[in-house]
Amino acid sequence: MWKWLHPYAKSESAYQLCKTLLPWFAISAILSLVIGTVWGLAFVPADYQQGDSVRIIYIHVPSAILSMGAYSAMAIAAFIGLVWQIRTAYMAMIAIAPVGAMMTFIALFTGAAWGKPMWGTWWVWDARLTSELVLLFMFMGVISLYKSFDDKLQAGKAAAVLAIIGVINLPIIHYSVEWWNTLHQGASISKFERPSIANEMLWPLLINLLGAGLLVGALTLKRLQNELLRREIHRPWAIKTLLKEGRS
Amino acid sequence: MSVLMAVFKRDMALAFRQRAELLQPMLFFVLVITLFPLGVGPGPDTLQKIGPGVIWVAAILASLLGMERLFRDDYLDGSLEQLMISGAPMALVSLVKVCVHWLASILPLILLSPLLALFLNLTVEMYWALLATLLIGTPLLSLVGAIAVGLTVGLQKGGVLLALLMLPVFVPLLIFATGAVDAAALQLPYSAHLGFIAAMLLLALALAPAAIAYALRVSLS
């Protein structure tokens, strides 16, 4: 696998890979998000207790899961960068960070909007909400540390160390609903045994989850492309690519 | 070993020669805590309720204030670079530096804490719990904070950034520490909370020195 993966550490081939993958990710993200959202909002029966407000689950749960997924992806990229000294891994790390921050914000925002009618409050200081908020701060921290260095290689290394420290927060978020007695409900779909959610509600949720994952992938690929071009702007391949794509 | 001893003695001497800088975080700590009774009203019950949290938050802020000094002077006069090329194990050297920092600028805060417990009307049980959490929690502050200081030491505008990076990481510590004091206020056992903090401290003790050394190496490259 390493022989196959290693050439992509080179910035030019990484750029080409992003360019090839991007349309697939973008199109299937849009398709599955449209299908999942329309199915969830219009065709799934309303919940017998929560009524129509349960439909926000189709945005809330995928964005919450993806916020943690994006953080893990960022930390893995950071780890690869630190261990194998691959420059493009740092670029991937910083390409994911704002996308993950956005997902975290969406999860918090939709959670607040859902909490108001159901719990009667926008915000409670419960373990899961607080740890998700800390996750947002960790994303912000990684981004602002990266931005404050002028030498971007040094910036990548420093931000990578911080990103890896923040991984400790992920299990806390995931298990917060089990370790503490929280207002936030327990897991409904990530159990290995039978999920405790009705099948007709589960399917659009899974489709939206896939769509959100693909969306994160697509946005990251586009950001990585830009980052590669920005960093390598003096290299012949970047100039050639810019000229060629600018013309077409 | 002799290098570590030398670093310890030198840093201790340096810390105690800059008395004003040693005193500033302590004054800040006391002042912040004085503001709370004035801000939320001097009702003894209110103060007792918010007391542990206030003392802990003030301790975190005060330790962040003094934290920058940990590597900055050594970085500016070049002695950090000399240490790095001296061949001494950098992880152990940074552990010694963190120890000195804790002894010189955090321990005084803990020594001040009986006075502050009096200000905020804490009961005796609450005070013992607070003291225990401060004693095992603040080394964790220093160890984890030192990683961020190592990362930002080369930057001109490190101050606020340091707080931004570190405050989210200190959230679990704050939760367990104030949880312990709250339990003590109700005369409940709080050894589980202390156990959690101690576990985090041991984990940090094992991993943080290597991370600090790596951070310093990144900053000096």
Contacts between the chains, C-beta under 8 A, distances in Angstrom:
chain1	res1	chain2	res2	distance
A	130	B	171	7.1
A	131	B	171	7.9
A	134	B	168	4.7
A	134	B	171	5.3
A	137	B	164	7.8
A	137	B	167	7.5
A	137	B	168	3.9
A	138	B	168	5.6
A	140	B	164	7.2
A	141	B	164	5.7
A	141	B	165	4.7
A	141	B	168	6.5
A	144	B	161	6.3
A	144	B	164	6.1
A	144	B	165	7.9
A	145	B	151	6.7
A	145	B	152	7.5
A	145	B	161	6.7
A	145	B	165	6.2
A	148	B	152	7.6
A	148	B	155	5.5
A	148	B	157	6.6
A	148	B	161	5.8
A	149	B	155	7.0
A	154	B	154	7.7
A	154	B	218	5.9
A	154	B	219	7.6
A	154	B	221	6.4
A	157	B	218	4.4
A	158	B	151	4.5
A	158	B	152	7.8
A	158	B	215	7.0
A	158	B	218	5.5
A	158	B	219	7.5
A	161	B	147	6.9
A	161	B	151	6.2
A	161	B	211	6.3
A	161	B	214	6.5
A	161	B	215	5.7
A	161	B	218	7.3
A	162	B	148	7.5
A	162	B	151	6.7
A	162	B	165	6.2
A	165	B	144	7.6
A	165	B	147	6.7
A	165	B	169	6.5
A	165	B	211	7.3
A	166	B	168	7.8
A	166	B	169	7.4
A	169	B	168	8.0
A	172	B	172	6.9
